[in-house]
Amino acid sequence: MKHLISAALIALTANAWAQGTASVEIKDPWVRATVAQQKSTGAFMQLTAKADSKLVEVKSPVAGVVEIHEMAMADNVMKMRQVPGLALPAGKAVELKPGGYHVMLMDLKGPVKDGDTVPFTLVFEGKDGKRENVEIKASVRPLGNAAAPAKADAAGHGEHKHQ
């Protein structure tokens, strides 16, 4: 019994330590739901780093390809492009949102439905080059979510061009 209690305390302490040492706070992660046959969608969240760092990679088992993207208007055309990383200045919230920076999930392995949960691994890199993996779960929200852009297509892209 003594060993069982000790093992439980060690596991709880290790879990609390791992969650408490993350260098980036992640708030309100969510994914836009898809419609039948849709092969891509976006993921959004707010990131606040304790020290200057950057988001350099995102992985998820629900998609064949996961990329960090930037969406912007140029000459009245919405353009989207992959970025190699997203700078996270210390103490400043960086919003990944529709119409701006976001995570693109492409080559989806199946539909992403309202109420589902999508697992992600976010990879952050500090100024020293050290990488940290943070596991999160994002809730799936319906297409008509108020946070979604009003004139976007089902994939959340509107009229854009990949560069």
Short mmCIF file of the C-alpha atoms (twelve columns), coordinates in Angstrom:
data_MODEL
# 
_entry.id   MODEL 
# 
loop_
_atom_site.group_PDB 
_atom_site.id 
_atom_site.type_symbol 
_atom_site.label_atom_id 
_atom_site.label_alt_id 
_atom_site.label_comp_id 
_atom_site.label_asym_id 
_atom_site.label_seq_id 
_atom_site.Cartn_x 
_atom_site.Cartn_y 
_atom_site.Cartn_z 
_atom_site.pdbx_PDB_model_num 
ATOM 1   C CA . MET A 1   0.000   0.000  0.000   1 
ATOM 2   C CA . LYS A 2   2.859   2.342  0.895   1 
ATOM 3   C CA . HIS A 3   4.453   1.791  -2.547  1 
ATOM 4   C CA . LEU A 4   1.130   2.397  -4.288  1 
ATOM 5   C CA . ILE A 5   0.656   5.732  -2.511  1 
ATOM 6   C CA . SER A 6   4.259   6.744  -3.254  1 
ATOM 7   C CA . ALA A 7   3.859   5.873  -6.937  1 
ATOM 8   C CA . ALA A 8   0.614   7.861  -7.144  1 
ATOM 9   C CA . LEU A 9   2.226   10.905 -5.512  1 
ATOM 10  C CA . ILE A 10  5.219   10.729 -7.857  1 
ATOM 11  C CA . ALA A 11  2.921   10.488 -10.897 1 
ATOM 12  C CA . LEU A 12  0.806   13.449 -9.735  1 
ATOM 13  C CA . THR A 13  3.887   15.533 -8.986  1 
ATOM 14  C CA . ALA A 14  5.469   14.713 -12.371 1 
ATOM 15  C CA . ASN A 15  2.245   15.596 -14.204 1 
ATOM 16  C CA . ALA A 16  1.869   18.898 -12.327 1 
ATOM 17  C CA . TRP A 17  5.550   19.695 -12.940 1 
ATOM 18  C CA . ALA A 18  5.246   18.996 -16.685 1 
ATOM 19  C CA . GLN A 19  2.150   21.189 -17.052 1 
ATOM 20  C CA . GLY A 20  3.592   23.954 -14.896 1 
ATOM 21  C CA . THR A 21  6.865   24.192 -16.800 1 
ATOM 22  C CA . ALA A 22  5.427   24.891 -20.244 1 
ATOM 23  C CA . SER A 23  7.045   28.040 -21.573 1 
ATOM 24  C CA . VAL A 24  3.929   29.070 -23.512 1 
ATOM 25  C CA . GLU A 25  0.384   29.540 -22.224 1 
ATOM 26  C CA . ILE A 26  -2.223  28.278 -24.692 1 
ATOM 27  C CA . LYS A 27  -5.765  29.653 -24.422 1 
ATOM 28  C CA . ASP A 28  -9.003  28.708 -26.169 1 
ATOM 29  C CA . PRO A 29  -7.726  26.272 -28.822 1 
ATOM 30  C CA . TRP A 30  -10.435 25.377 -31.360 1 
ATOM 31  C CA . VAL A 31  -10.864 23.903 -34.820 1 
ATOM 32  C CA . ARG A 32  -13.494 24.836 -37.404 1 
ATOM 33  C CA . ALA A 33  -15.838 21.929 -38.217 1 
ATOM 34  C CA . THR A 34  -15.875 20.558 -41.763 1 
ATOM 35  C CA . VAL A 35  -18.582 19.560 -44.220 1 
ATOM 36  C CA . ALA A 36  -18.762 16.298 -46.218 1 
ATOM 37  C CA . GLN A 37  -15.758 15.718 -48.510 1 
ATOM 38  C CA . GLN A 38  -13.867 18.747 -47.143 1 
ATOM 39  C CA . LYS A 39  -10.151 17.982 -46.906 1 
ATOM 40  C CA . SER A 40  -8.894  20.995 -44.935 1 
ATOM 41  C CA . THR A 41  -9.777  23.252 -42.034 1 
ATOM 42  C CA . GLY A 42  -8.183  25.746 -39.660 1 
ATOM 43  C CA . ALA A 43  -7.190  25.698 -36.004 1 
ATOM 44  C CA . PHE A 44  -7.053  28.788 -33.835 1 
ATOM 45  C CA . MET A 45  -5.842  29.736 -30.337 1 
ATOM 46  C CA . GLN A 46  -4.050  32.382 -28.294 1 
ATOM 47  C CA . LEU A 47  -0.375  31.887 -27.380 1 
ATOM 48  C CA . THR A 48  1.528   33.811 -24.705 1 
ATOM 49  C CA . ALA A 49  5.200   32.952 -24.205 1 
ATOM 50  C CA . LYS A 50  7.048   33.510 -20.922 1 
ATOM 51  C CA . ALA A 51  10.254  34.297 -22.858 1 
ATOM 52  C CA . ASP A 52  10.914  35.211 -26.502 1 
ATOM 53  C CA . SER A 53  10.377  32.082 -28.563 1 
ATOM 54  C CA . LYS A 54  8.554   30.889 -31.655 1 
ATOM 55  C CA . LEU A 55  6.063   28.279 -32.752 1 
ATOM 56  C CA . VAL A 56  8.009   26.218 -35.302 1 
ATOM 57  C CA . GLU A 57  5.845   23.159 -35.931 1 
ATOM 58  C CA . VAL A 58  2.394   21.738 -35.291 1 
ATOM 59  C CA . LYS A 59  1.380   18.085 -35.597 1 
ATOM 60  C CA . SER A 60  -1.991  16.337 -35.414 1 
ATOM 61  C CA . PRO A 61  -3.000  12.755 -36.158 1 
ATOM 62  C CA . VAL A 62  -6.233  13.923 -37.870 1 
ATOM 63  C CA . ALA A 63  -4.406  15.432 -40.873 1 
ATOM 64  C CA . GLY A 64  -1.747  14.299 -43.317 1 
ATOM 65  C CA . VAL A 65  -0.281  17.818 -43.451 1 
ATOM 66  C CA . VAL A 66  -0.273  20.480 -40.713 1 
ATOM 67  C CA . GLU A 67  1.226   23.922 -41.398 1 
ATOM 68  C CA . ILE A 68  1.445   27.341 -39.781 1 
ATOM 69  C CA . HIS A 69  -0.144  29.891 -42.142 1 
ATOM 70  C CA . GLU A 70  -0.602  33.611 -42.483 1 
ATOM 71  C CA . MET A 71  -3.636  35.085 -44.230 1 
ATOM 72  C CA . ALA A 72  -3.573  38.687 -45.402 1 
ATOM 73  C CA . MET A 73  -5.182  40.992 -47.943 1 
ATOM 74  C CA . ALA A 74  -2.997  42.198 -50.830 1 
ATOM 75  C CA . ASP A 75  -4.426  44.182 -53.759 1 
ATOM 76  C CA . ASN A 76  -7.982  43.287 -52.686 1 
ATOM 77  C CA . VAL A 77  -7.155  39.559 -52.828 1 
ATOM 78  C CA . MET A 78  -6.984  37.392 -49.753 1 
ATOM 79  C CA . LYS A 79  -3.685  35.485 -49.833 1 
ATOM 80  C CA . MET A 80  -2.521  32.696 -47.621 1 
ATOM 81  C CA . ARG A 81  0.988   31.361 -47.270 1 
ATOM 82  C CA . GLN A 82  2.857   28.948 -45.085 1 
ATOM 83  C CA . VAL A 83  5.305   30.524 -42.643 1 
ATOM 84  C CA . PRO A 84  8.345   28.714 -41.228 1 
ATOM 85  C CA . GLY A 85  7.555   29.856 -37.697 1 
ATOM 86  C CA . LEU A 86  5.564   32.338 -35.680 1 
ATOM 87  C CA . ALA A 87  7.429   34.739 -33.366 1 
ATOM 88  C CA . LEU A 88  6.125   34.832 -29.789 1 
ATOM 89  C CA . PRO A 89  7.456   37.920 -27.984 1 
ATOM 90  C CA . ALA A 90  7.740   37.456 -24.213 1 
ATOM 91  C CA . GLY A 91  4.536   38.309 -22.362 1 
ATOM 92  C CA . LYS A 92  2.620   39.371 -25.488 1 
ATOM 93  C CA . ALA A 93  -0.457  37.395 -26.544 1 
ATOM 94  C CA . VAL A 94  -0.312  36.246 -30.166 1 
ATOM 95  C CA . GLU A 95  -3.718  35.442 -31.615 1 
ATOM 96  C CA . LEU A 96  -4.135  32.674 -34.167 1 
ATOM 97  C CA . LYS A 97  -7.513  33.559 -35.642 1 
ATOM 98  C CA . PRO A 98  -9.563  33.455 -38.840 1 
ATOM 99  C CA . GLY A 99  -8.223  36.062 -41.251 1 
ATOM 100 C CA . GLY A 100 -4.732  36.109 -39.701 1 
ATOM 101 C CA . TYR A 101 -2.201  33.599 -38.469 1 
ATOM 102 C CA . HIS A 102 -3.659  30.117 -38.029 1 
ATOM 103 C CA . VAL A 103 -2.841  26.423 -38.208 1 
ATOM 104 C CA . MET A 104 -3.909  24.694 -41.433 1 
ATOM 105 C CA . LEU A 105 -4.969  21.046 -41.266 1 
ATOM 106 C CA . MET A 106 -4.838  19.551 -44.763 1 
ATOM 107 C CA . ASP A 107 -5.395  16.094 -46.189 1 
ATOM 108 C CA . LEU A 108 -7.845  15.375 -43.374 1 
ATOM 109 C CA . LYS A 109 -8.205  11.686 -42.559 1 
ATOM 110 C CA . GLY A 110 -11.933 12.094 -41.897 1 
ATOM 111 C CA . PRO A 111 -14.597 14.682 -41.076 1 
ATOM 112 C CA . VAL A 112 -14.079 17.042 -38.153 1 
ATOM 113 C CA . LYS A 113 -17.460 17.418 -36.469 1 
ATOM 114 C CA . ASP A 114 -18.862 19.945 -34.018 1 
ATOM 115 C CA . GLY A 115 -18.264 18.628 -30.508 1 
ATOM 116 C CA . ASP A 116 -15.211 16.541 -31.460 1 
ATOM 117 C CA . THR A 117 -11.826 17.101 -29.849 1 
ATOM 118 C CA . VAL A 118 -8.652  17.312 -31.958 1 
ATOM 119 C CA . PRO A 119 -5.238  16.502 -30.414 1 
ATOM 120 C CA . PHE A 120 -2.223  18.621 -31.365 1 
ATOM 121 C CA . THR A 121 1.460   18.713 -30.568 1 
ATOM 122 C CA . LEU A 122 2.806   22.273 -30.670 1 
ATOM 123 C CA . VAL A 123 6.582   22.598 -31.022 1 
ATOM 124 C CA . PHE A 124 8.123   25.767 -29.597 1 
ATOM 125 C CA . GLU A 125 11.736  26.876 -29.949 1 
ATOM 126 C CA . GLY A 126 13.497  29.205 -27.531 1 
ATOM 127 C CA . LYS A 127 16.235  31.686 -28.401 1 
ATOM 128 C CA . ASP A 128 18.746  29.049 -27.274 1 
ATOM 129 C CA . GLY A 129 17.471  26.641 -29.957 1 
ATOM 130 C CA . LYS A 130 15.943  24.272 -27.414 1 
ATOM 131 C CA . ARG A 131 12.629  22.790 -28.503 1 
ATOM 132 C CA . GLU A 132 9.626   22.039 -26.328 1 
ATOM 133 C CA . ASN A 133 6.643   19.892 -27.324 1 
ATOM 134 C CA . VAL A 134 3.296   20.781 -25.778 1 
ATOM 135 C CA . GLU A 135 0.294   18.473 -26.164 1 
ATOM 136 C CA . ILE A 136 -3.128  20.120 -26.333 1 
ATOM 137 C CA . LYS A 137 -6.685  19.208 -27.260 1 
ATOM 138 C CA . ALA A 138 -8.791  21.648 -29.269 1 
ATOM 139 C CA . SER A 139 -12.575 21.644 -29.326 1 
ATOM 140 C CA . VAL A 140 -14.332 21.606 -32.687 1 
ATOM 141 C CA . ARG A 141 -16.807 24.414 -33.286 1 
ATOM 142 C CA . PRO A 142 -19.520 24.623 -35.950 1 
ATOM 143 C CA . LEU A 143 -19.023 26.390 -39.262 1 
ATOM 144 C CA . GLY A 144 -21.372 29.219 -38.259 1 
ATOM 145 C CA . ASN A 145 -19.282 30.066 -35.162 1 
ATOM 146 C CA . ALA A 146 -19.195 33.795 -34.448 1 
ATOM 147 C CA . ALA A 147 -15.381 33.667 -34.443 1 
ATOM 148 C CA . ALA A 148 -15.366 32.512 -38.079 1 
ATOM 149 C CA . PRO A 149 -15.099 35.045 -40.903 1 
ATOM 150 C CA . ALA A 150 -18.487 35.793 -42.450 1 
ATOM 151 C CA . LYS A 151 -17.467 35.436 -46.111 1 
ATOM 152 C CA . ALA A 152 -15.193 32.393 -45.903 1 
ATOM 153 C CA . ASP A 153 -15.904 29.173 -47.732 1 
ATOM 154 C CA . ALA A 154 -16.367 25.914 -45.853 1 
ATOM 155 C CA . ALA A 155 -12.609 25.484 -45.458 1 
ATOM 156 C CA . GLY A 156 -12.287 28.953 -43.991 1 
ATOM 157 C CA . HIS A 157 -10.264 30.287 -46.885 1 
ATOM 158 C CA . GLY A 158 -12.512 32.645 -48.820 1 
ATOM 159 C CA . GLU A 159 -10.712 33.787 -51.957 1 
ATOM 160 C CA . HIS A 160 -7.023  33.293 -51.465 1 
ATOM 161 C CA . LYS A 161 -3.909  32.054 -53.178 1 
ATOM 162 C CA . HIS A 162 -1.252  29.821 -51.660 1 
ATOM 163 C CA . GLN A 163 2.215   31.206 -52.240 1 
# 
